[in-house]
Amino acid sequence: MSVTVHVMKTAIYEVENKLLLQSTLPTISTEQHWECVRKQVEALHPSCNVVVSSETLSKIQEVLPILVYVAGYAVYATLKRLNCAKCKDVLTVDKTITVSAAHEHYDLVKQLDRGGLVYPSMFALNAVAHCYVVVEQLATQPELLLMREQHQVVTELTLHLLANEEPSDFDTCENGHTSESVLKHILRCSTNILLKNVCGKLNDKLLDAVDKAKKKRKATTLQNK
């Protein structure tokens, strides 16, 4: 759990650094930017073979409590931006919820809550769970690692997969927030956290491999003396 919190803080600091550097970077219109992302997503579809099924989701039960925490933070960030009471009703559940067998995935967030945590609804949790599966599956494919727009590609691909599911109960609220626009906010935040986590695991594997190779060379050198 502490790893997730650390990753979250790192992600926030990274965003702040990007904002400070923004004025020195070459500009590109929003339309051009998302057209570039769309082409990257379309290029991924034939080869990436990302599948999010009920069977796939059932295999992530052990990390579901952590995904609830991540989804809660993503919902918190989304509601802070949208400031919409109607969206809040759809994206959150009552904090007094009883942790029964049907809601045991809320157990961790209830243990950590000191009054400020958000309890995400199944609509939000389903989106983050899909995002987690997409990130985990794409992380094994070199195409993602070579892309400059990794966060946006994961977000758009997850949105595409969610769009193919049965329609949710979420409809455009009185303030004009559509299901897609709300999902984009949630996924942008959660994707950042989940990608950071995957990159951290890949770096750990790389460092472990380097360390083992170093120890092997040292042992060989000692044997040859």
C-alpha positions as CSV (number, residue, x, y, z in Angstrom):
1,M,0.0,0.0,0.0
2,S,2.8,2.4,0.8
3,V,4.2,1.8,-2.7
4,T,1.0,2.9,-4.2
5,V,1.0,6.1,-2.1
6,H,4.6,6.8,-3.0
7,V,3.9,6.3,-6.7
8,M,0.9,8.7,-6.4
9,K,3.0,11.4,-4.8
10,T,5.7,11.0,-7.5
11,A,3.1,11.3,-10.2
12,I,1.8,14.6,-8.7
13,Y,5.3,16.0,-8.5
14,E,6.0,15.0,-12.1
15,V,2.9,16.8,-13.3
16,E,4.0,20.0,-11.4
17,N,7.5,19.8,-13.1
18,K,5.8,19.4,-16.5
19,L,3.8,22.6,-15.9
20,L,6.9,24.5,-15.0
21,L,8.6,23.4,-18.3
22,Q,5.6,23.9,-20.5
23,S,6.6,27.4,-21.7
24,T,9.9,26.1,-23.0
25,L,8.5,23.2,-25.0
26,P,7.2,23.4,-28.6
27,T,3.5,23.8,-28.8
28,I,1.0,21.6,-30.6
29,S,-2.7,22.1,-31.0
30,T,-5.1,19.9,-29.0
31,E,-6.7,18.6,-32.2
32,Q,-3.3,17.6,-33.6
33,H,-2.3,16.0,-30.4
34,W,-5.3,13.8,-30.0
35,E,-5.2,12.9,-33.8
36,C,-1.7,11.6,-33.2
37,V,-2.9,9.6,-30.2
38,R,-5.8,8.2,-32.2
39,K,-3.5,7.0,-34.9
40,Q,-1.2,5.3,-32.3
41,V,-4.2,3.5,-30.7
42,E,-5.5,2.4,-34.2
43,A,-2.0,1.1,-35.0
44,L,-2.0,-0.9,-31.7
45,H,-5.4,-2.6,-32.2
46,P,-4.3,-5.3,-34.8
47,S,-1.3,-6.5,-32.8
48,C,-1.8,-5.6,-29.1
49,N,-4.5,-8.3,-28.5
50,V,-5.7,-6.6,-25.3
51,V,-8.7,-8.5,-23.9
52,V,-10.7,-7.5,-20.8
53,S,-13.2,-10.2,-20.1
54,S,-15.1,-11.3,-17.0
55,E,-12.5,-14.0,-16.6
56,T,-9.6,-11.5,-16.9
57,L,-11.2,-9.3,-14.2
58,S,-11.8,-12.2,-11.9
59,K,-8.0,-12.8,-11.8
60,I,-7.3,-9.4,-10.3
61,Q,-9.3,-10.0,-7.1
62,E,-6.1,-9.9,-4.9
63,V,-5.3,-6.3,-6.1
64,L,-8.9,-5.1,-6.1
65,P,-8.6,-3.4,-2.7
66,I,-5.7,-1.4,-4.0
67,L,-7.6,-0.5,-7.1
68,V,-10.4,0.7,-4.9
69,Y,-7.9,3.1,-3.3
70,V,-6.6,4.2,-6.7
71,A,-10.1,4.7,-8.0
72,G,-11.1,6.7,-5.0
73,Y,-8.2,9.1,-5.6
74,A,-9.1,9.3,-9.3
75,V,-12.7,10.1,-8.4
76,Y,-11.5,12.7,-5.8
77,A,-9.4,14.4,-8.5
78,T,-12.2,14.2,-11.0
79,L,-14.8,15.7,-8.7
80,K,-12.4,18.5,-7.6
81,R,-12.1,19.5,-11.3
82,L,-15.8,19.1,-12.2
83,N,-17.3,20.3,-8.9
84,C,-20.6,18.5,-9.8
85,A,-23.0,17.1,-7.2
86,K,-24.8,15.0,-9.8
87,C,-21.5,13.3,-10.9
88,K,-20.6,12.8,-7.2
89,D,-23.8,10.8,-6.7
90,V,-22.8,8.5,-9.6
91,L,-19.1,8.2,-8.8
92,T,-19.2,7.6,-5.0
93,V,-20.9,5.3,-2.5
94,D,-21.9,6.0,1.1
95,K,-18.9,5.8,3.5
96,T,-21.1,4.0,6.0
97,I,-21.2,1.0,3.7
98,T,-20.9,-2.3,5.6
99,V,-18.0,-4.4,4.5
100,S,-19.9,-7.6,3.7
101,A,-18.8,-10.4,1.4
102,A,-20.2,-8.4,-1.5
103,H,-18.3,-5.3,-0.6
104,E,-15.1,-6.8,0.9
105,H,-13.0,-4.9,-1.7
106,Y,-13.7,-1.7,0.4
107,D,-12.1,-3.2,3.4
108,L,-8.6,-1.7,2.9
109,V,-9.9,1.9,2.2
110,K,-12.1,1.6,5.3
111,Q,-9.1,0.6,7.4
112,L,-7.0,3.6,6.0
113,D,-9.8,6.2,6.1
114,R,-9.4,9.0,8.6
115,G,-12.3,10.9,7.1
116,G,-10.9,12.2,3.9
117,L,-10.9,9.1,1.5
118,V,-13.4,8.7,-1.3
119,Y,-15.3,5.4,-1.7
120,P,-15.7,4.9,-5.5
121,S,-18.8,3.5,-7.1
122,M,-18.7,0.3,-9.2
123,F,-18.9,2.5,-12.3
124,A,-15.6,4.2,-11.4
125,L,-14.0,1.0,-10.1
126,N,-14.9,-0.9,-13.2
127,A,-13.1,1.7,-15.3
128,V,-9.9,1.6,-13.2
129,A,-10.0,-2.2,-13.2
130,H,-10.1,-2.2,-17.0
131,C,-7.3,0.3,-17.0
132,Y,-5.2,-1.9,-14.8
133,V,-5.7,-4.9,-17.1
134,V,-4.8,-2.8,-20.2
135,V,-1.6,-1.5,-18.6
136,E,-0.6,-5.0,-17.4
137,Q,-1.1,-6.5,-20.8
138,L,0.5,-3.7,-22.8
139,A,3.5,-3.6,-20.5
140,T,4.6,-7.0,-21.9
141,Q,4.6,-5.5,-25.4
142,P,7.5,-3.4,-26.7
143,E,5.2,-1.2,-28.8
144,L,3.9,0.7,-25.7
145,L,7.4,1.3,-24.3
146,L,8.5,3.0,-27.5
147,M,5.5,5.4,-27.6
148,R,5.8,9.0,-26.5
149,E,2.1,9.3,-25.6
150,Q,1.8,6.2,-23.4
151,H,-0.7,7.8,-20.9
152,Q,-3.0,9.0,-23.6
153,V,-2.8,5.7,-25.6
154,V,-3.7,3.7,-22.5
155,T,-6.6,6.1,-21.7
156,E,-8.0,5.9,-25.3
157,L,-7.6,2.2,-25.6
158,T,-9.4,1.7,-22.2
159,L,-12.2,4.0,-23.3
160,H,-12.6,2.0,-26.5
161,L,-12.9,-1.2,-24.6
162,L,-15.4,0.3,-22.1
163,A,-17.5,1.6,-25.0
164,N,-17.9,-1.9,-26.3
165,E,-19.5,-3.0,-23.0
166,E,-23.2,-2.7,-22.2
167,P,-24.3,0.9,-21.6
168,S,-24.0,2.0,-17.9
169,D,-26.6,3.8,-15.8
170,F,-24.5,7.0,-16.2
171,D,-26.1,9.5,-18.5
172,T,-25.2,13.1,-19.2
173,C,-25.8,15.1,-16.0
174,E,-27.6,18.4,-15.7
175,N,-24.3,20.2,-16.0
176,G,-23.5,18.6,-19.3
177,H,-20.9,16.1,-18.2
178,T,-21.1,13.0,-20.4
179,S,-20.1,9.5,-19.4
180,E,-17.1,9.6,-21.8
181,S,-15.8,12.9,-20.5
182,V,-16.1,11.8,-16.8
183,L,-14.4,8.5,-17.7
184,K,-11.5,10.4,-19.4
185,H,-10.9,12.3,-16.2
186,I,-10.9,9.2,-14.1
187,L,-8.7,7.2,-16.5
188,R,-6.1,10.0,-17.0
189,C,-5.5,10.1,-13.3
190,S,-5.5,6.3,-12.7
191,T,-3.4,5.6,-15.8
192,N,-0.7,7.9,-14.6
193,I,-0.5,6.0,-11.3
194,L,-0.7,2.5,-12.8
195,L,1.9,3.2,-15.5
196,K,4.2,4.5,-12.8
197,N,3.8,1.3,-10.9
198,V,4.5,-0.9,-13.9
199,C,7.6,1.2,-14.8
200,G,8.8,0.8,-11.2
201,K,8.5,-3.0,-11.4
202,L,10.3,-3.0,-14.8
203,N,13.1,-0.9,-13.3
204,D,13.3,-3.2,-10.3
205,K,13.7,-6.2,-12.6
206,L,16.4,-4.4,-14.7
207,L,18.3,-3.5,-11.6
208,D,18.0,-7.0,-10.2
209,A,19.4,-8.4,-13.5
210,V,22.3,-5.9,-13.5
211,D,23.1,-6.8,-9.8
212,K,23.1,-10.5,-10.5
213,A,25.3,-10.0,-13.6
214,K,27.7,-7.9,-11.5
215,K,27.9,-10.6,-8.7
216,K,28.5,-13.3,-11.3
217,R,31.4,-11.3,-12.9
218,K,32.8,-10.7,-9.4
219,A,32.6,-14.5,-8.5
220,T,34.2,-15.4,-11.8
221,T,37.0,-12.9,-11.2
222,L,37.7,-14.4,-7.7
223,Q,37.7,-17.9,-9.1
224,N,40.3,-17.0,-11.7
225,K,42.7,-15.5,-9.2
